[in-house]
Amino acid sequence: MTNQHAGESLATSMGELCSRFSFREILVATIVARWRRHRMVNGFDTFPSWLRRDLALPDE
């Protein structure tokens, strides 16, 4: 896939997204998704202690 084709595909997808949802809905969904991903990446405290030890994380 060339960069031009990828850009056209992205533009088409964004056009479809904007026609189905309002700007506000897209913005809120984007913020929530980023927040969830940030928490998922930084959430090592939910790992069991044996897994934290295997990953060389503090065992708390």
Predicted model as a PDB file, atoms N, CA, C, CB and O in Angstrom, pLDDT in the B-factor column:
MODEL        1                                                                  
ATOM      1  N   MET A   1       0.851  -1.170   0.000  1.00 56.00           N  
ATOM      2  CA  MET A   1       0.000   0.000   0.000  1.00 56.00           C  
ATOM      3  C   MET A   1       0.899   1.237   0.000  1.00 56.00           C  
ATOM      4  CB  MET A   1      -0.969  -0.004   1.226  1.00 56.00           C  
ATOM      5  O   MET A   1       1.799   1.351   0.833  1.00 56.00           O  
ATOM      6  N   THR A   2       0.661   2.147  -0.918  1.00 66.00           N  
ATOM      7  CA  THR A   2       1.465   3.359  -0.984  1.00 66.00           C  
ATOM      8  C   THR A   2       0.948   4.378   0.013  1.00 66.00           C  
ATOM      9  CB  THR A   2       1.458   3.944  -2.402  1.00 66.00           C  
ATOM     10  O   THR A   2      -0.171   4.267   0.514  1.00 66.00           O  
ATOM     11  N   ASN A   3       1.774   5.368   0.293  1.00 68.00           N  
ATOM     12  CA  ASN A   3       1.368   6.418   1.221  1.00 68.00           C  
ATOM     13  C   ASN A   3       0.151   7.174   0.707  1.00 68.00           C  
ATOM     14  CB  ASN A   3       2.519   7.385   1.460  1.00 68.00           C  
ATOM     15  O   ASN A   3      -0.723   7.551   1.488  1.00 68.00           O  
ATOM     16  N   GLN A   4       0.089   7.399  -0.607  1.00 68.00           N  
ATOM     17  CA  GLN A   4      -1.043   8.116  -1.175  1.00 68.00           C  
ATOM     18  C   GLN A   4      -2.321   7.307  -0.997  1.00 68.00           C  
ATOM     19  CB  GLN A   4      -0.801   8.420  -2.662  1.00 68.00           C  
ATOM     20  O   GLN A   4      -3.361   7.852  -0.630  1.00 68.00           O  
ATOM     21  N   HIS A   5      -2.240   6.004  -1.259  1.00 74.00           N  
ATOM     22  CA  HIS A   5      -3.415   5.144  -1.096  1.00 74.00           C  
ATOM     23  C   HIS A   5      -3.842   5.093   0.373  1.00 74.00           C  
ATOM     24  CB  HIS A   5      -3.120   3.718  -1.620  1.00 74.00           C  
ATOM     25  O   HIS A   5      -5.033   5.142   0.680  1.00 74.00           O  
ATOM     26  N   ALA A   6      -2.877   4.995   1.263  1.00 72.00           N  
ATOM     27  CA  ALA A   6      -3.194   4.966   2.694  1.00 72.00           C  
ATOM     28  C   ALA A   6      -3.849   6.271   3.122  1.00 72.00           C  
ATOM     29  CB  ALA A   6      -1.924   4.712   3.529  1.00 72.00           C  
ATOM     30  O   ALA A   6      -4.791   6.266   3.914  1.00 72.00           O  
ATOM     31  N   GLY A   7      -3.357   7.380   2.603  1.00 73.00           N  
ATOM     32  CA  GLY A   7      -3.945   8.678   2.933  1.00 73.00           C  
ATOM     33  C   GLY A   7      -5.371   8.804   2.429  1.00 73.00           C  
ATOM     34  O   GLY A   7      -6.239   9.331   3.124  1.00 73.00           O  
ATOM     35  N   GLU A   8      -5.611   8.319   1.214  1.00 82.00           N  
ATOM     36  CA  GLU A   8      -6.959   8.355   0.655  1.00 82.00           C  
ATOM     37  C   GLU A   8      -7.900   7.456   1.456  1.00 82.00           C  
ATOM     38  CB  GLU A   8      -6.941   7.926  -0.823  1.00 82.00           C  
ATOM     39  O   GLU A   8      -9.047   7.821   1.712  1.00 82.00           O  
ATOM     40  N   SER A   9      -7.410   6.280   1.848  1.00 85.00           N  
ATOM     41  CA  SER A   9      -8.211   5.358   2.636  1.00 85.00           C  
ATOM     42  C   SER A   9      -8.548   5.972   3.996  1.00 85.00           C  
ATOM     43  CB  SER A   9      -7.472   4.021   2.816  1.00 85.00           C  
ATOM     44  O   SER A   9      -9.677   5.856   4.473  1.00 85.00           O  
ATOM     45  N   LEU A  10      -7.568   6.620   4.610  1.00 84.00           N  
ATOM     46  CA  LEU A  10      -7.804   7.273   5.893  1.00 84.00           C  
ATOM     47  C   LEU A  10      -8.802   8.403   5.745  1.00 84.00           C  
ATOM     48  CB  LEU A  10      -6.498   7.799   6.478  1.00 84.00           C  
ATOM     49  O   LEU A  10      -9.691   8.554   6.583  1.00 84.00           O  
ATOM     50  N   ALA A  11      -8.671   9.200   4.693  1.00 86.00           N  
ATOM     51  CA  ALA A  11      -9.601  10.305   4.456  1.00 86.00           C  
ATOM     52  C   ALA A  11     -11.023   9.778   4.254  1.00 86.00           C  
ATOM     53  CB  ALA A  11      -9.157  11.131   3.229  1.00 86.00           C  
ATOM     54  O   ALA A  11     -11.982  10.361   4.760  1.00 86.00           O  
ATOM     55  N   THR A  12     -11.155   8.689   3.523  1.00 88.00           N  
ATOM     56  CA  THR A  12     -12.469   8.088   3.303  1.00 88.00           C  
ATOM     57  C   THR A  12     -13.062   7.591   4.614  1.00 88.00           C  
ATOM     58  CB  THR A  12     -12.371   6.935   2.296  1.00 88.00           C  
ATOM     59  O   THR A  12     -14.239   7.812   4.896  1.00 88.00           O  
ATOM     60  N   SER A  13     -12.240   6.919   5.413  1.00 87.00           N  
ATOM     61  CA  SER A  13     -12.708   6.409   6.708  1.00 87.00           C  
ATOM     62  C   SER A  13     -13.123   7.548   7.630  1.00 87.00           C  
ATOM     63  CB  SER A  13     -11.615   5.565   7.379  1.00 87.00           C  
ATOM     64  O   SER A  13     -14.149   7.465   8.306  1.00 87.00           O  
ATOM     65  N   MET A  14     -12.331   8.602   7.657  1.00 85.00           N  
ATOM     66  CA  MET A  14     -12.674   9.755   8.496  1.00 85.00           C  
ATOM     67  C   MET A  14     -13.957  10.426   8.014  1.00 85.00           C  
ATOM     68  CB  MET A  14     -11.523  10.772   8.506  1.00 85.00           C  
ATOM     69  O   MET A  14     -14.767  10.876   8.824  1.00 85.00           O  
ATOM     70  N   GLY A  15     -14.141  10.492   6.704  1.00 88.00           N  
ATOM     71  CA  GLY A  15     -15.372  11.063   6.155  1.00 88.00           C  
ATOM     72  C   GLY A  15     -16.592  10.265   6.582  1.00 88.00           C  
ATOM     73  O   GLY A  15     -17.616  10.839   6.951  1.00 88.00           O  
ATOM     74  N   GLU A  16     -16.486   8.934   6.532  1.00 90.00           N  
ATOM     75  CA  GLU A  16     -17.589   8.076   6.966  1.00 90.00           C  
ATOM     76  C   GLU A  16     -17.850   8.234   8.456  1.00 90.00           C  
ATOM     77  CB  GLU A  16     -17.289   6.611   6.639  1.00 90.00           C  
ATOM     78  O   GLU A  16     -19.002   8.293   8.884  1.00 90.00           O  
ATOM     79  N   LEU A  17     -16.792   8.301   9.240  1.00 88.00           N  
ATOM     80  CA  LEU A  17     -16.919   8.469  10.685  1.00 88.00           C  
ATOM     81  C   LEU A  17     -17.613   9.778  11.020  1.00 88.00           C  
ATOM     82  CB  LEU A  17     -15.547   8.416  11.353  1.00 88.00           C  
ATOM     83  O   LEU A  17     -18.515   9.813  11.857  1.00 88.00           O  
ATOM     84  N   CYS A  18     -17.192  10.857  10.362  1.00 87.00           N  
ATOM     85  CA  CYS A  18     -17.786  12.173  10.627  1.00 87.00           C  
ATOM     86  C   CYS A  18     -19.233  12.261  10.155  1.00 87.00           C  
ATOM     87  CB  CYS A  18     -16.966  13.259   9.953  1.00 87.00           C  
ATOM     88  O   CYS A  18     -20.018  13.029  10.710  1.00 87.00           O  
ATOM     89  N   SER A  19     -19.592  11.484   9.139  1.00 91.00           N  
ATOM     90  CA  SER A  19     -20.986  11.514   8.676  1.00 91.00           C  
ATOM     91  C   SER A  19     -21.912  10.751   9.630  1.00 91.00           C  
ATOM     92  CB  SER A  19     -21.087  10.918   7.261  1.00 91.00           C  
ATOM     93  O   SER A  19     -23.104  11.048   9.707  1.00 91.00           O  
ATOM     94  N   ARG A  20     -21.369   9.777  10.351  1.00 92.00           N  
ATOM     95  CA  ARG A  20     -22.187   8.987  11.278  1.00 92.00           C  
ATOM     96  C   ARG A  20     -22.275   9.588  12.671  1.00 92.00           C  
ATOM     97  CB  ARG A  20     -21.638   7.596  11.377  1.00 92.00           C  
ATOM     98  O   ARG A  20     -23.305   9.465  13.334  1.00 92.00           O  
ATOM     99  N   PHE A  21     -21.201  10.241  13.127  1.00 90.00           N  
ATOM    100  CA  PHE A  21     -21.147  10.753  14.491  1.00 90.00           C  
ATOM    101  C   PHE A  21     -20.799  12.231  14.487  1.00 90.00           C  
ATOM    102  CB  PHE A  21     -20.129   9.967  15.326  1.00 90.00           C  
ATOM    103  O   PHE A  21     -20.191  12.738  13.544  1.00 90.00           O  
ATOM    104  N   SER A  22     -21.191  12.914  15.553  1.00 89.00           N  
ATOM    105  CA  SER A  22     -20.858  14.339  15.672  1.00 89.00           C  
ATOM    106  C   SER A  22     -19.403  14.498  16.114  1.00 89.00           C  
ATOM    107  CB  SER A  22     -21.811  15.047  16.679  1.00 89.00           C  
ATOM    108  O   SER A  22     -18.782  13.557  16.610  1.00 89.00           O  
ATOM    109  N   PHE A  23     -18.878  15.695  15.924  1.00 87.00           N  
ATOM    110  CA  PHE A  23     -17.504  15.983  16.341  1.00 87.00           C  
ATOM    111  C   PHE A  23     -17.343  15.745  17.838  1.00 87.00           C  
ATOM    112  CB  PHE A  23     -17.120  17.434  15.988  1.00 87.00           C  
ATOM    113  O   PHE A  23     -16.322  15.215  18.274  1.00 87.00           O  
ATOM    114  N   ARG A  24     -18.326  16.124  18.611  1.00 91.00           N  
ATOM    115  CA  ARG A  24     -18.261  15.971  20.061  1.00 91.00           C  
ATOM    116  C   ARG A  24     -18.176  14.491  20.439  1.00 91.00           C  
ATOM    117  CB  ARG A  24     -19.486  16.626  20.728  1.00 91.00           C  
ATOM    118  O   ARG A  24     -17.381  14.126  21.306  1.00 91.00           O  
ATOM    119  N   GLU A  25     -18.978  13.636  19.806  1.00 92.00           N  
ATOM    120  CA  GLU A  25     -18.940  12.198  20.104  1.00 92.00           C  
ATOM    121  C   GLU A  25     -17.587  11.590  19.752  1.00 92.00           C  
ATOM    122  CB  GLU A  25     -20.052  11.468  19.342  1.00 92.00           C  
ATOM    123  O   GLU A  25     -17.065  10.754  20.490  1.00 92.00           O  
ATOM    124  N   ILE A  26     -17.023  12.011  18.626  1.00 90.00           N  
ATOM    125  CA  ILE A  26     -15.712  11.507  18.218  1.00 90.00           C  
ATOM    126  C   ILE A  26     -14.638  11.965  19.195  1.00 90.00           C  
ATOM    127  CB  ILE A  26     -15.370  11.976  16.794  1.00 90.00           C  
ATOM    128  O   ILE A  26     -13.764  11.182  19.566  1.00 90.00           O  
ATOM    129  N   LEU A  27     -14.696  13.223  19.613  1.00 91.00           N  
ATOM    130  CA  LEU A  27     -13.718  13.761  20.547  1.00 91.00           C  
ATOM    131  C   LEU A  27     -13.785  13.046  21.893  1.00 91.00           C  
ATOM    132  CB  LEU A  27     -13.939  15.258  20.737  1.00 91.00           C  
ATOM    133  O   LEU A  27     -12.750  12.675  22.446  1.00 91.00           O  
ATOM    134  N   VAL A  28     -14.973  12.850  22.420  1.00 93.00           N  
ATOM    135  CA  VAL A  28     -15.126  12.166  23.715  1.00 93.00           C  
ATOM    136  C   VAL A  28     -14.636  10.728  23.608  1.00 93.00           C  
ATOM    137  CB  VAL A  28     -16.605  12.195  24.184  1.00 93.00           C  
ATOM    138  O   VAL A  28     -13.938  10.253  24.505  1.00 93.00           O  
ATOM    139  N   ALA A  29     -14.983  10.021  22.532  1.00 92.00           N  
ATOM    140  CA  ALA A  29     -14.537   8.637  22.358  1.00 92.00           C  
ATOM    141  C   ALA A  29     -13.022   8.557  22.262  1.00 92.00           C  
ATOM    142  CB  ALA A  29     -15.172   8.024  21.110  1.00 92.00           C  
ATOM    143  O   ALA A  29     -12.416   7.627  22.794  1.00 92.00           O  
ATOM    144  N   THR A  30     -12.404   9.523  21.587  1.00 91.00           N  
ATOM    145  CA  THR A  30     -10.944   9.551  21.464  1.00 91.00           C  
ATOM    146  C   THR A  30     -10.283   9.778  22.812  1.00 91.00           C  
ATOM    147  CB  THR A  30     -10.510  10.637  20.482  1.00 91.00           C  
ATOM    148  O   THR A  30      -9.301   9.114  23.143  1.00 91.00           O  
ATOM    149  N   ILE A  31     -10.813  10.709  23.589  1.00 92.00           N  
ATOM    150  CA  ILE A  31     -10.255  11.001  24.924  1.00 92.00           C  
ATOM    151  C   ILE A  31     -10.393   9.783  25.828  1.00 92.00           C  
ATOM    152  CB  ILE A  31     -10.964  12.226  25.565  1.00 92.00           C  
ATOM    153  O   ILE A  31      -9.448   9.434  26.535  1.00 92.00           O  
ATOM    154  N   VAL A  32     -11.543   9.137  25.819  1.00 92.00           N  
ATOM    155  CA  VAL A  32     -11.761   7.956  26.662  1.00 92.00           C  
ATOM    156  C   VAL A  32     -10.825   6.818  26.245  1.00 92.00           C  
ATOM    157  CB  VAL A  32     -13.236   7.494  26.578  1.00 92.00           C  
ATOM    158  O   VAL A  32     -10.254   6.136  27.097  1.00 92.00           O  
ATOM    159  N   ALA A  33     -10.670   6.617  24.941  1.00 90.00           N  
ATOM    160  CA  ALA A  33      -9.782   5.546  24.464  1.00 90.00           C  
ATOM    161  C   ALA A  33      -8.338   5.810  24.868  1.00 90.00           C  
ATOM    162  CB  ALA A  33      -9.879   5.405  22.938  1.00 90.00           C  
ATOM    163  O   ALA A  33      -7.633   4.890  25.281  1.00 90.00           O  
ATOM    164  N   ARG A  34      -7.893   7.057  24.753  1.00 88.00           N  
ATOM    165  CA  ARG A  34      -6.514   7.386  25.153  1.00 88.00           C  
ATOM    166  C   ARG A  34      -6.328   7.180  26.649  1.00 88.00           C  
ATOM    167  CB  ARG A  34      -6.167   8.844  24.773  1.00 88.00           C  
ATOM    168  O   ARG A  34      -5.292   6.673  27.081  1.00 88.00           O  
ATOM    169  N   TRP A  35      -7.325   7.569  27.445  1.00 86.00           N  
ATOM    170  CA  TRP A  35      -7.240   7.422  28.906  1.00 86.00           C  
ATOM    171  C   TRP A  35      -7.181   5.942  29.279  1.00 86.00           C  
ATOM    172  CB  TRP A  35      -8.452   8.108  29.603  1.00 86.00           C  
ATOM    173  O   TRP A  35      -6.387   5.545  30.131  1.00 86.00           O  
ATOM    174  N   ARG A  36      -8.026   5.124  28.637  1.00 83.00           N  
ATOM    175  CA  ARG A  36      -8.024   3.687  28.933  1.00 83.00           C  
ATOM    176  C   ARG A  36      -6.702   3.043  28.541  1.00 83.00           C  
ATOM    177  CB  ARG A  36      -9.178   2.989  28.207  1.00 83.00           C  
ATOM    178  O   ARG A  36      -6.179   2.199  29.268  1.00 83.00           O  
ATOM    179  N   ARG A  37      -6.163   3.437  27.396  1.00 79.00           N  
ATOM    180  CA  ARG A  37      -4.884   2.871  26.960  1.00 79.00           C  
ATOM    181  C   ARG A  37      -3.771   3.282  27.914  1.00 79.00           C  
ATOM    182  CB  ARG A  37      -4.548   3.320  25.523  1.00 79.00           C  
ATOM    183  O   ARG A  37      -2.904   2.471  28.239  1.00 79.00           O  
ATOM    184  N   HIS A  38      -3.787   4.531  28.366  1.00 71.00           N  
ATOM    185  CA  HIS A  38      -2.781   5.001  29.310  1.00 71.00           C  
ATOM    186  C   HIS A  38      -2.850   4.197  30.607  1.00 71.00           C  
ATOM    187  CB  HIS A  38      -2.970   6.500  29.598  1.00 71.00           C  
ATOM    188  O   HIS A  38      -1.817   3.805  31.151  1.00 71.00           O  
ATOM    189  N   ARG A  39      -4.058   3.952  31.100  1.00 67.00           N  
ATOM    190  CA  ARG A  39      -4.208   3.169  32.332  1.00 67.00           C  
ATOM    191  C   ARG A  39      -3.795   1.729  32.118  1.00 67.00           C  
ATOM    192  CB  ARG A  39      -5.649   3.225  32.832  1.00 67.00           C  
ATOM    193  O   ARG A  39      -3.217   1.111  33.013  1.00 67.00           O  
ATOM    194  N   MET A  40      -4.081   1.180  30.940  1.00 64.00           N  
ATOM    195  CA  MET A  40      -3.727  -0.208  30.663  1.00 64.00           C  
ATOM    196  C   MET A  40      -2.208  -0.368  30.610  1.00 64.00           C  
ATOM    197  CB  MET A  40      -4.365  -0.675  29.339  1.00 64.00           C  
ATOM    198  O   MET A  40      -1.673  -1.341  31.142  1.00 64.00           O  
ATOM    199  N   VAL A  41      -1.513   0.565  29.979  1.00 61.00           N  
ATOM    200  CA  VAL A  41      -0.067   0.491  29.842  1.00 61.00           C  
ATOM    201  C   VAL A  41       0.612   0.659  31.193  1.00 61.00           C  
ATOM    202  CB  VAL A  41       0.432   1.552  28.863  1.00 61.00           C  
ATOM    203  O   VAL A  41       1.618   0.004  31.466  1.00 61.00           O  
ATOM    204  N   ASN A  42       0.073   1.526  32.040  1.00 62.00           N  
ATOM    205  CA  ASN A  42       0.711   1.835  33.316  1.00 62.00           C  
ATOM    206  C   ASN A  42       0.153   1.027  34.481  1.00 62.00           C  
ATOM    207  CB  ASN A  42       0.565   3.296  33.610  1.00 62.00           C  
ATOM    208  O   ASN A  42       0.521   1.293  35.625  1.00 62.00           O  
ATOM    209  N   GLY A  43      -0.706   0.066  34.242  1.00 65.00           N  
ATOM    210  CA  GLY A  43      -1.366  -0.655  35.321  1.00 65.00           C  
ATOM    211  C   GLY A  43      -0.729  -1.980  35.653  1.00 65.00           C  
ATOM    212  O   GLY A  43      -1.352  -3.020  35.437  1.00 65.00           O  
ATOM    213  N   PHE A  44       0.488  -1.991  36.171  1.00 69.00           N  
ATOM    214  CA  PHE A  44       1.154  -3.231  36.534  1.00 69.00           C  
ATOM    215  C   PHE A  44       0.719  -3.751  37.903  1.00 69.00           C  
ATOM    216  CB  PHE A  44       2.648  -3.032  36.515  1.00 69.00           C  
ATOM    217  O   PHE A  44       1.026  -4.890  38.256  1.00 69.00           O  
ATOM    218  N   ASP A  45       0.015  -2.936  38.671  1.00 70.00           N  
ATOM    219  CA  ASP A  45      -0.353  -3.345  40.020  1.00 70.00           C  
ATOM    220  C   ASP A  45      -1.395  -4.462  40.019  1.00 70.00           C  
ATOM    221  CB  ASP A  45      -0.877  -2.153  40.795  1.00 70.00           C  
ATOM    222  O   ASP A  45      -1.607  -5.102  41.049  1.00 70.00           O  
ATOM    223  N   THR A  46      -2.044  -4.706  38.889  1.00 73.00           N  
ATOM    224  CA  THR A  46      -3.039  -5.779  38.830  1.00 73.00           C  
ATOM    225  C   THR A  46      -2.414  -7.133  38.507  1.00 73.00           C  
ATOM    226  CB  THR A  46      -4.097  -5.448  37.795  1.00 73.00           C  
ATOM    227  O   THR A  46      -3.100  -8.153  38.570  1.00 73.00           O  
ATOM    228  N   PHE A  47      -1.123  -7.162  38.163  1.00 77.00           N  
ATOM    229  CA  PHE A  47      -0.452  -8.420  37.865  1.00 77.00           C  
ATOM    230  C   PHE A  47      -0.229  -9.203  39.152  1.00 77.00           C  
ATOM    231  CB  PHE A  47       0.889  -8.170  37.142  1.00 77.00           C  
ATOM    232  O   PHE A  47       0.015  -8.607  40.201  1.00 77.00           O  
ATOM    233  N   PRO A  48      -0.309 -10.518  39.087  1.00 81.00           N  
ATOM    234  CA  PRO A  48       0.008 -11.321  40.275  1.00 81.00           C  
ATOM    235  C   PRO A  48       1.489 -11.171  40.635  1.00 81.00           C  
ATOM    236  CB  PRO A  48      -0.340 -12.816  40.034  1.00 81.00           C  
ATOM    237  O   PRO A  48       2.308 -10.810  39.791  1.00 81.00           O  
ATOM    238  N   SER A  49       1.818 -11.450  41.888  1.00 83.00           N  
ATOM    239  CA  SER A  49       3.177 -11.222  42.373  1.00 83.00           C  
ATOM    240  C   SER A  49       4.211 -12.046  41.604  1.00 83.00           C  
ATOM    241  CB  SER A  49       3.259 -11.548  43.854  1.00 83.00           C  
ATOM    242  O   SER A  49       5.313 -11.558  41.355  1.00 83.00           O  
ATOM    243  N   TRP A  50       3.883 -13.275  41.226  1.00 87.00           N  
ATOM    244  CA  TRP A  50       4.846 -14.103  40.492  1.00 87.00           C  
ATOM    245  C   TRP A  50       5.172 -13.510  39.131  1.00 87.00           C  
ATOM    246  CB  TRP A  50       4.306 -15.519  40.321  1.00 87.00           C  
ATOM    247  O   TRP A  50       6.307 -13.607  38.667  1.00 87.00           O  
ATOM    248  N   LEU A  51       4.189 -12.898  38.492  1.00 84.00           N  
ATOM    249  CA  LEU A  51       4.425 -12.290  37.186  1.00 84.00           C  
ATOM    250  C   LEU A  51       5.250 -11.012  37.327  1.00 84.00           C  
ATOM    251  CB  LEU A  51       3.090 -11.989  36.486  1.00 84.00           C  
ATOM    252  O   LEU A  51       6.127 -10.739  36.507  1.00 84.00           O  
ATOM    253  N   ARG A  52       4.966 -10.232  38.372  1.00 81.00           N  
ATOM    254  CA  ARG A  52       5.771  -9.022  38.611  1.00 81.00           C  
ATOM    255  C   ARG A  52       7.222  -9.382  38.868  1.00 81.00           C  
ATOM    256  CB  ARG A  52       5.211  -8.221  39.800  1.00 81.00           C  
ATOM    257  O   ARG A  52       8.125  -8.691  38.397  1.00 81.00           O  
ATOM    258  N   ARG A  53       7.461 -10.467  39.619  1.00 84.00           N  
ATOM    259  CA  ARG A  53       8.851 -10.899  39.850  1.00 84.00           C  
ATOM    260  C   ARG A  53       9.505 -11.334  38.557  1.00 84.00           C  
ATOM    261  CB  ARG A  53       8.904 -12.044  40.867  1.00 84.00           C  
ATOM    262  O   ARG A  53      10.668 -11.011  38.316  1.00 84.00           O  
ATOM    263  N   ASP A  54       8.775 -12.067  37.714  1.00 84.00           N  
ATOM    264  CA  ASP A  54       9.327 -12.501  36.410  1.00 84.00           C  
ATOM    265  C   ASP A  54       9.677 -11.319  35.518  1.00 84.00           C  
ATOM    266  CB  ASP A  54       8.326 -13.408  35.683  1.00 84.00           C  
ATOM    267  O   ASP A  54      10.620 -11.390  34.731  1.00 84.00           O  
ATOM    268  N   LEU A  55       8.921 -10.237  35.639  1.00 83.00           N  
ATOM    269  CA  LEU A  55       9.169  -9.044  34.824  1.00 83.00           C  
ATOM    270  C   LEU A  55      10.129  -8.063  35.497  1.00 83.00           C  
ATOM    271  CB  LEU A  55       7.857  -8.344  34.523  1.00 83.00           C  
ATOM    272  O   LEU A  55      10.359  -6.967  34.986  1.00 83.00           O  
ATOM    273  N   ALA A  56      10.680  -8.452  36.629  1.00 83.00           N  
ATOM    274  CA  ALA A  56      11.619  -7.632  37.403  1.00 83.00           C  
ATOM    275  C   ALA A  56      10.977  -6.327  37.868  1.00 83.00           C  
ATOM    276  CB  ALA A  56      12.865  -7.328  36.570  1.00 83.00           C  
ATOM    277  O   ALA A  56      11.610  -5.272  37.879  1.00 83.00           O  
ATOM    278  N   LEU A  57       9.694  -6.427  38.255  1.00 78.00           N  
ATOM    279  CA  LEU A  57       8.988  -5.284  38.828  1.00 78.00           C  
ATOM    280  C   LEU A  57       8.979  -5.425  40.343  1.00 78.00           C  
ATOM    281  CB  LEU A  57       7.535  -5.181  38.270  1.00 78.00           C  
ATOM    282  O   LEU A  57       9.136  -6.536  40.849  1.00 78.00           O  
ATOM    283  N   PRO A  58       8.803  -4.339  41.081  1.00 77.00           N  
ATOM    284  CA  PRO A  58       8.746  -4.440  42.541  1.00 77.00           C  
ATOM    285  C   PRO A  58       7.579  -5.315  42.981  1.00 77.00           C  
ATOM    286  CB  PRO A  58       8.627  -3.047  43.172  1.00 77.00           C  
ATOM    287  O   PRO A  58       6.490  -5.232  42.413  1.00 77.00           O  
ATOM    288  N   ASP A  59       7.797  -6.136  43.971  1.00 68.00           N  
ATOM    289  CA  ASP A  59       6.777  -7.056  44.475  1.00 68.00           C  
ATOM    290  C   ASP A  59       6.034  -6.391  45.637  1.00 68.00           C  
ATOM    291  CB  ASP A  59       7.417  -8.410  44.926  1.00 68.00           C  
ATOM    292  O   ASP A  59       6.410  -6.537  46.800  1.00 68.00           O  
ATOM    293  N   GLU A  60       4.985  -5.668  45.297  1.00 63.00           N  
ATOM    294  CA  GLU A  60       4.209  -4.934  46.332  1.00 63.00           C  
ATOM    295  C   GLU A  60       2.807  -5.425  46.401  1.00 63.00           C  
ATOM    296  CB  GLU A  60       4.202  -3.437  46.062  1.00 63.00           C  
ATOM    297  O   GLU A  60       2.018  -4.929  47.206  1.00 63.00           O  
TER     298      GLU A  60                                                      
ENDMDL                                                                          
END                                                                             
